[in-house]
């Protein structure tokens, strides 16, 4: 059910940023805790942010601001046009 999957991902704060001319999508879900630490979680190739949907909120509750980027060329990130990116 695509709409259920879409809703599961849309509950997170999502952004894009430009890195070396390539748009990179990422989730940045901030913890409500004032003493939270930033935590970057990245999927392995050819994984996606979907793999982390079930752990982001528990990590927030445990005191982490979670940042989870989509890999270049996957998900909502741009695709590099050259080699060596």
Phi, psi and omega in degrees: 000103184300318183298324177293318178295318179299315179296323179297321179282325183287352177284350179262151175284124185235146184216169167230150175221160179263123176235114182051043176082006182243128177288125180244125178272145176205154171267136172227095182256111183276142175283152175282347182284134180292334182261021184292150177252146175287141179223123176261125176240128183236138177286154173280164180281134359261050182283184180212172180296340180302328180300337185256002185303325183277346183253348183297310181294317175299325176292321174301314180297329180279357176103034178236136166275117187262129173242125183225103181277149168280138180296147176304130180087001181231156177058232184260007178273155178289161181260127176299143180262347180235172178276161175081010181286000000 
